[in-house]
Amino acid sequence: MTKLTQTKKLIKHHYLSNKRPLVVTFSGGKDSTVVLQLVIEMLLELKQEGQELKESFVVSSDTTVEMPIIESYLEDVLNKIDTFSKKEDLNLSVNLIKPKVEESFFSLMIGKGYPAPNKWFRWCTDRLKIRPATDFLESLVKQKQSILMLLGVRIEESVSRAISINSRELNFQGLSMHDQIPNAYVLSPIKDWTTSEVWKYLIQNKAPWGSHKDMMKLYSQGATMPDGSVRDGDADCNIALNPEAPSCGKTRFGCWTCTVIDKDRSMEGMVQNGEEWMKPLWEYREMLLDYRDREDKRGHRRRNGQLGMGAFNLDVRKELLEKLFVIEKNKEFLKRGVSLISNQEIEIIQKYWDSDGDIENSALNLALKYSRDIKNLQTNEMSDILSNLELSSYSKELFYRIYEVEKSRKNISNRRGVLKEIEERVNNYFKGQFVEN
């Protein structure tokens, strides 16, 4: 019996042996594509045999800061899979999960001033990937009592991956439990496949929903370096969906804003191999890397009040936001309809900036300057008041800090502690630690 036949038999056995729905985690990469294609081929066979198909799910994660070309590919292939599944009546739903807008990369970095992440402070991983995926899967388990997740992970990918896979305890059915989600079982059907076997399958078996051509082109562009060498490794950073996944920062196709790594070789490869239009994103990422480690770009106190490099200064955040708008206005980005930041994020950023003393609606006004259709731009009542006062910008900002306390407490019957709160706010202002906790 060939390895392919064994794998098909394994997936079919677990599909038919219980009522537990299948959840196929799909990153768009070669390994998860193989697993999904094997599942769809199985469903087509069962349908032809007259079997009633139980509900299954395809789940993908979008951090909202994927490289535009990757985001476009993933959206396109998911639409094709969805269309095909509905046409064939496979009882297979396609789900693309994203972080909450208030916890998106730009909402936190530009809005609250979180410094660009590094290997010691990787705040993005949890918010962009783990939380959204965990929330979705937990809700699914709550509805269905139990689920079986199919992962496209392989022992051959790396030593650490092999150790992780082999260390997982299996039950009598050959399944392991998800690390974080109760009643979520995990099966890695191609864990023993080699890279050459994966590519052989994809080359010899046309995708039921279309073609693998675009995926193969992306791998070629991302792996070929300027000197002509080919970079190995293509691990997916899909932590909550994939318990065996490596930490972010070592992926071929990760977030274009990722500063966990010193050099984004996948972006370099893309720019050098036909996607020169994305160079402004590479430059923006380099700017984040530079600003992250510069004391003049960040506050002087951390969130716990200790002295040390804190959040990005408000003027830096304004610069970073405007730079995004400038990139979006690049003719190549306009031609492709690329949007780097949503209007919802801009509104959240303004909300965070309000808390940090921005009295000019700076984020919203920047959006309007670059022709964004922001519908809820409201006049800030304090802007009107302060515009008629002869105060320096320094005094206006301090005045607004005090006003914020009074406004938040004006309808509270017990105003005990208001004076103390004002005193703390004034002291903090002069300490330069006005960042959102």
ABEGO torsion letter per residue (X at the ends): XBAAAAAAAAAAAAAAABABBBBBBBAGBAAAAAAAAAAAAAAAAAAAAGBBBBBBBBBBBBAGABBAAAAAAAAAAAAAAAAAAAAAGAGBBBBBBBBBAAABAAAAAAAAGBBBBBAABBAAAAAAAAAAAAAAAAAAAAAAGBBBBBBBBBAAABAAAAAAAAABBBBAAGBBBBAABBGBBBBBAAAABBAAAAAAAAAABBBAAEBAAAAAAAAAAAABBAAGBBBBEABBBBAAABAABBBBGABABBBAABAABABBAAAAAAAABGAAAAAAAAAAAAAAAAAAABAAABBABBAAGBBEBBBBBAAAAAAAAAAAAAAAABAAAAAAGBBABBAAAAAAAAAAAAAAGBAAGAAAAAAAAAGBBBAABBBBAAAAAAAABBBBAAAAAAAAAAAAAAAAAAABABABGAAAAAAAAAAAAAAGABBBX
